[in-house]
């Protein structure tokens, strides 16, 4: 499976790898750009910080809506840090992550650890495969402000399994 994935990446493929055998993960690169903006509509954050954006990218993230909800402010010496959850709505379902965010001198950095997925993928074997588990990491970085928004780049890998 790893050899097939590497071959697909070498050829420039950004779509799904071959269908997994039972118990194996299907992994793919996740990358894109967006502007994260402060969002107060429906913000359930106890520290009143929600950020939202729409991803322009490749593969599963293209067109996805991204919503970070800060759950707590974390003590930090040099930056304002938060922990929370990000919900990424993709074309065929949702991906949820545990997120650590840092704001420092106009720069934002988010580290996302995928914790759950509910994604239906119709391109595998001509049938609708349902993936209910997700793993992987995403890194999001950019500069800007809470008032004007943060143009950011997202990069990482997301793996799905049944």
C-alpha positions as CSV (number, residue, x, y, z in Angstrom):
1,X,0.0,0.0,0.0
2,X,2.8,2.4,0.9
3,X,4.6,1.7,-2.4
4,X,1.4,2.3,-4.4
5,X,0.8,5.6,-2.6
6,X,4.4,6.7,-3.2
7,X,4.1,5.9,-6.9
8,X,0.9,7.9,-7.1
9,X,2.5,10.9,-5.5
10,X,5.5,10.7,-7.8
11,X,3.2,10.7,-10.8
12,X,1.6,13.9,-9.4
13,X,-1.7,12.3,-8.4
14,X,-3.7,14.1,-5.8
15,X,-6.7,11.8,-5.8
16,X,-7.2,8.7,-3.6
17,X,-4.8,5.8,-3.6
18,X,-6.0,2.3,-4.5
19,X,-8.9,1.0,-2.3
20,X,-7.6,-0.3,1.0
21,X,-7.8,-3.9,2.1
22,X,-9.9,-4.4,5.1
23,X,-8.2,-2.9,8.2
24,X,-5.8,-0.7,6.1
25,X,-6.0,3.1,6.0
26,X,-6.5,5.2,2.9
27,X,-4.2,8.2,3.1
28,X,-3.9,11.3,1.1
29,X,-2.1,14.7,1.1
30,X,-4.2,17.6,2.3
31,X,-3.2,21.0,1.2
32,X,-4.8,24.4,0.3
33,X,-5.1,28.1,1.1
34,X,-7.8,30.1,2.8
35,X,-8.4,33.2,4.8
36,X,-9.4,32.5,8.4
37,X,-11.7,35.2,9.7
38,X,-13.2,35.8,13.1
39,X,-16.7,34.4,13.1
40,X,-19.3,35.3,15.8
41,X,-22.3,33.6,14.2
42,X,-23.0,30.4,16.1
43,X,-19.7,30.7,18.0
44,X,-20.0,28.5,21.1
45,X,-16.5,29.2,22.3
46,X,-16.2,29.9,26.1
47,X,-13.2,32.3,25.3
48,X,-15.2,33.9,22.4
49,X,-12.8,32.9,19.6
50,X,-14.1,31.2,16.4
51,X,-12.3,31.3,13.1
52,X,-13.8,30.2,9.7
53,X,-12.8,30.0,6.1
54,X,-13.2,28.2,2.8
55,X,-10.3,26.2,1.4
56,X,-9.1,26.5,-2.1
57,X,-6.8,23.5,-2.6
58,X,-6.3,20.1,-4.0
59,X,-8.1,16.8,-3.3
60,X,-10.4,16.4,-0.4
61,X,-9.9,19.9,1.0
62,X,-10.8,21.8,-2.1
63,X,-14.0,23.8,-1.3
64,X,-14.1,22.6,2.3
65,X,-15.4,24.9,5.0
66,X,-13.1,25.2,8.0
67,X,-14.4,26.2,11.5
68,X,-12.1,26.5,14.5
69,X,-13.8,26.8,17.9
70,X,-11.4,27.7,20.8
71,X,-12.3,25.8,23.9
72,X,-9.7,27.2,26.3
73,X,-6.8,29.7,26.5
74,X,-3.5,28.0,27.3
75,X,-0.8,29.7,29.4
76,X,2.1,30.6,27.2
77,X,5.1,32.9,27.7
78,X,5.5,34.5,24.3
79,X,2.1,34.0,22.5
80,X,-1.6,33.8,23.0
81,X,-2.4,30.1,22.8
82,X,-5.6,28.2,22.5
83,X,-6.8,24.7,22.4
84,X,-10.0,23.7,20.7
85,X,-11.7,21.8,17.9
86,X,-11.8,22.3,14.2
87,X,-14.6,20.9,12.0
88,X,-13.9,20.6,8.3
89,X,-16.9,20.1,6.1
90,X,-15.7,18.4,2.9
91,X,-17.9,17.6,-0.1
92,X,-18.8,14.2,1.2
93,X,-18.8,14.5,5.0
94,X,-16.9,16.0,7.9
95,X,-13.5,15.7,9.5
96,X,-13.0,16.7,13.2
97,X,-9.6,17.7,14.7
98,X,-8.2,18.5,18.1
99,X,-6.5,21.9,17.6
100,X,-3.7,23.9,19.2
101,X,-3.6,27.5,18.0
102,X,-1.0,30.2,18.6
103,X,-1.2,33.9,17.9
104,X,2.0,36.0,18.1
105,X,2.9,39.3,16.5
106,X,0.4,39.0,13.7
107,X,1.3,35.4,12.9
108,X,-1.1,32.5,13.4
109,X,-0.2,28.8,13.7
110,X,-2.6,25.9,14.1
111,X,-1.7,22.3,14.6
112,X,-4.6,19.9,14.0
113,X,-4.7,16.2,15.0
114,X,-7.5,14.4,13.2
115,X,-9.7,12.7,15.8
116,X,-12.8,11.7,13.8
117,X,-14.2,11.4,10.3
118,X,-17.5,10.7,8.7
119,X,-16.7,10.7,5.0
120,X,-18.4,9.0,2.1
121,X,-16.2,8.5,-0.9
122,X,-17.9,7.5,-4.1
123,X,-14.8,7.2,-6.3
124,X,-13.5,4.0,-4.7
125,X,-14.3,0.8,-6.7
126,X,-17.4,2.3,-8.2
127,X,-19.3,2.0,-4.8
128,X,-19.9,4.4,-2.0
129,X,-17.3,3.6,0.6
130,X,-18.0,5.0,4.1
131,X,-15.1,5.9,6.3
132,X,-15.9,6.5,10.0
133,X,-12.4,6.9,11.4
134,X,-9.7,9.4,10.7
135,X,-6.1,10.1,11.6
136,X,-3.4,12.4,10.5
137,X,-2.1,15.9,11.1
138,X,-2.5,19.3,9.5
139,X,-0.4,22.4,9.9
140,X,-1.9,25.8,9.2
141,X,0.3,29.0,9.2
142,X,0.0,32.6,8.0
143,X,0.1,36.2,9.0
144,X,-2.6,38.8,9.5
145,X,-4.9,40.0,12.3
146,X,-8.1,39.1,14.0
147,X,-9.7,42.2,12.5
148,X,-8.6,41.7,8.9
149,X,-8.3,37.9,8.8
150,X,-5.3,35.6,8.3
151,X,-4.4,34.4,4.8
152,X,-3.0,30.9,5.6
153,X,-1.7,27.7,4.0
154,X,-2.7,24.3,5.1
155,X,-0.5,21.2,4.6
156,X,-0.6,17.7,6.0
157,X,-2.0,14.2,5.5
158,X,-5.4,12.7,6.4
159,X,-5.9,9.0,6.6
160,X,-9.3,7.2,6.6
161,X,-10.4,3.8,7.6
162,X,-13.7,1.9,8.0
